[in-house]
């Protein structure tokens, strides 16, 4: 994740935590689509928990 990406989203009014989550999801989504549904859901939960800990 680059500072430019984060700055761009924040300059459009998006809070930092939401901007970071959106960028991370953008990287993870292609991988998650290849996984079975239950694994993709678990991956998304784990990433969400990690992001909450990193930002909150």
N, C-alpha and C positions, 0 to 999 in steps of 0.2 A: 504494500500500500504506500503510495507516495503522498508527500505533503501537498502536492499540487491537486491531487484528486480530493483529498480531504478539504483543502481550502476552497475548491470549486463548489462542492456541495454545501459547505458552511456559508459561502457567500450568497447562496440561493436560499438561505434561511433555515437550513437543516441543522439540528443540534449535532454536536460532535459524536455522541454515542450512536445516533441513528445513521449518520454518515459513515462511520466506521463499520457498522453492521451491514450496511448496504454494499460497501466495497468488498467486504469479506464474503458475503453471500454471492456476489458476482463471480468470485474466483471458485467458490465451492460448488455452485449449482451444476456445472457440467459434469463434475465428478459424481455428485449425488444422483444425477439422472441415470447413471450407469449402474447404480447399486439397486439391490432389491428394496422394495418400499420400506420394510421395517428397519433396514440398516440406514437408509437415507433419513428416515425420521429420527433415529437415534443420533446420527451424525449432526443433524440440525440442532437437536436438543443440547448436545455436548458443546457445540460451537456457541450457541446462545449463552450457556452457562459460563463458558470461558470469556466471552465478550463482556458479560455483566461483571465478572471479577476484574477484568482489565480496565474497564471504564468506571464502574461504580465504586 
